[in-house]
Amino acid sequence: MFDGDLLFTTDNEALMRKQRNLPALRCIQYNAKKEIITEENLIQSNMNGFGSKIGQITNRCTSMTSLMSNYSEDDEEYKVLKYRTQCMQAVQQAEIDRAKGIKTYPMQKSWYMLNECKQSDEYNDEYNAKMAFYEKICANKKPYFFGYNYSSLMREYKETVNRAMTNARQKFRMELDDMLEAYKNGYISDEQKIFIERFLRSLKLDNSKSTCNMICWEVEKIFDGASGFSAEKVDLYNLIRSDQESNPNLLDKITKTCKASEKKRAAKCVIEFLLNEKTPEETEEYYNVDYNMSDILESVCNNEEQLCDLLLDYCYKYNGNKEILWNVCGETIIKRLMKENELYYPIADIDGDFEVQGKKYSMKKYLSGGEENEI
């Protein structure tokens, strides 16, 4: 029996050249206890699906696949990584089955966490050698092309590269690219080697020459310095974040509060959908939840400027729900923007300067404190 999502034919030269016949994988699946479907266990099934790690598992598998590009098919590193990617398909299937109430099993932490590949004099040489090998192929970073989905990672990546370029010029009178090439070919001093290895470890994204990374770099070359109208993506975080450092304890409380709220809201949406034909009396218990995040978060931090910084850190560094940021701190953000910048917004205009989806628009200046139609 075959199970597939797509069957297609092609004569595309690139696809034909790179097509590979892969072995079929048989993932052992476990069955949940059979139950008659009721409203209660349907709700429980949906609840089981919240906080799913399917995306996380897929991302880690992609990171492993990217690392495989550093090795030939005969290398032990390649073989182990290939085995791990096959195992990840079983782990993903188990995570999908979690909504059915089936107990899942986690992947090995040493596959994606460097601190799980520790070596020490307390261990024997064989164990340390194994951990050193695991550390070498640890998929602890997302591939470079992921940076376009995770703006904070790309920002940190570019900051690290720019800092290393400056240090390479000042300390070694060399360009960073030249030092990387010398490191690759083995023509480098011990001091330079330490510098490069420290730089490579500090990068937030993986630069392996995987297919998607190389496609990404080629696209970047094409658009590098391209002219013409483009809507520049504004780095809102750096634009409105103050210079004050966040209190780690407060940030931790804000993060936990926001995540708990997001989970409750998701559960509320499912419950509303399932109980949409019930009477108000029957559903009243589900609506007695305080979703006024402004009041909840102000009880954690009652300083609106500090709260704005904390929510910016939560949303942009930890990929939080930005809806919370704007609902709670929208006015504070606008005030900060107006302090340092002239603000413009688009209005429909048949004689406008630019076109979006077939309609013309012009940019109008935001005037604070003017007539109502000017704001």
Residue pairs with C-beta under 8 A, 6 or more apart in sequence:
10 16
25 86
25 89
25 90
27 89
27 90
27 93
28 90
29 93
29 97
30 94
30 97
30 102
30 103
31 102
32 97
32 100
32 101
32 102
33 101
35 41
39 274
42 274
43 270
43 271
43 274
44 101
45 99
45 100
45 101
46 99
46 267
46 270
46 274
47 267
47 270
48 98
48 99
48 100
48 101
49 98
49 99
50 263
50 266
50 267
51 263
52 95
52 98
52 99
53 95
54 92
54 95
54 96
57 88
57 91
57 92
57 95
57 107
58 92
59 142
59 146
60 88
60 107
60 111
60 112
60 139
61 85
61 88
61 89
61 92
62 142
62 143
62 146
63 112
63 139
63 140
63 141
63 142
63 143
63 206
64 81
64 84
64 85
64 88
64 111
64 137
64 139
65 81
65 85
65 210
66 139
66 143
66 206
66 208
66 210
66 212
66 213
67 77
67 81
67 137
67 139
67 206
67 208
67 210
68 78
68 81
68 82
68 85
68 210
69 208
69 209
69 210
69 211
69 213
70 77
70 208
70 209
71 77
71 78
71 81
72 78
73 79
76 133
77 133
77 136
77 137
80 133
80 137
81 137
84 111
84 139
87 107
88 107
91 104
91 105
91 106
91 107
94 102
94 104
94 105
95 104
97 104
98 104
108 116
109 116
110 116
110 117
110 131
110 134
110 138
111 134
111 138
111 139
112 138
112 139
112 140
113 138
113 140
114 135
114 138
114 140
116 134
117 131
117 132
117 134
117 135
117 138
118 131
119 128
119 131
119 132
119 135
120 128
123 131
141 203
141 204
141 205
141 206
142 150
142 153
142 205
142 206
143 205
143 206
143 208
143 210
143 212
143 213
144 157
144 205
144 206
144 207
144 213
144 216
144 217
145 212
145 213
145 215
145 216
146 153
146 205
147 153
147 154
147 157
147 205
148 154
148 216
150 319
151 235
151 316
152 237
152 316
152 317
152 319
153 204
153 205
154 205
155 235
155 237
155 238
156 204
157 203
157 204
157 205
160 199
160 202
160 203
160 204
161 176
161 203
164 176
164 199
165 175
165 176
167 195
168 174
168 175
168 176
168 179
168 195
169 175
171 195
172 179
172 192
172 195
174 192
176 199
179 188
179 192
179 195
179 196
180 196
182 188
182 192
183 192
183 193
183 196
188 196
200 207
206 213
207 213
229 354
236 316
237 312
237 316
239 337
239 341
240 308
240 312
240 333
240 336
240 337
241 309
241 312
241 313
242 305
242 308
242 309
242 336
244 305
244 306
244 309
246 306
246 309
246 310
246 313
247 306
247 310
250 300
250 301
250 306
250 310
251 310
251 313
251 314
253 300
254 297
254 300
254 301
254 307
254 310
254 311
254 314
255 314
255 318
255 320
257 296
257 297
257 300
258 293
258 297
258 311
258 314
258 320
258 321
258 324
259 320
261 291
261 293
261 296
261 324
262 321
262 324
264 289
264 291
265 291
268 286
268 289
268 291
271 283
271 286
272 283
272 286
275 282
275 283
275 286
290 296
293 324
293 327
293 328
294 327
294 328
297 307
297 311
297 324
297 328
298 307
300 307
301 307
301 310
304 329
304 332
305 332
307 328
307 329
307 332
308 329
308 332
308 333
308 336
311 320
311 324
311 325
311 328
311 329
312 325
314 320
314 325
315 321
315 322
315 324
315 325
325 333
326 333
337 343
338 366
338 368
342 365
342 366
343 365
343 366
344 363
344 364
344 365
344 366
345 363
345 364
345 366
346 356
346 361
346 362
346 363
346 364
347 361
347 362
347 363
347 364
348 359
348 360
348 361
349 360
349 361
349 362
350 360
351 360
351 362
352 360
352 361
352 362
353 360
353 361
353 362
353 363
354 360
354 361
355 361
366 375
367 374
367 375
368 375
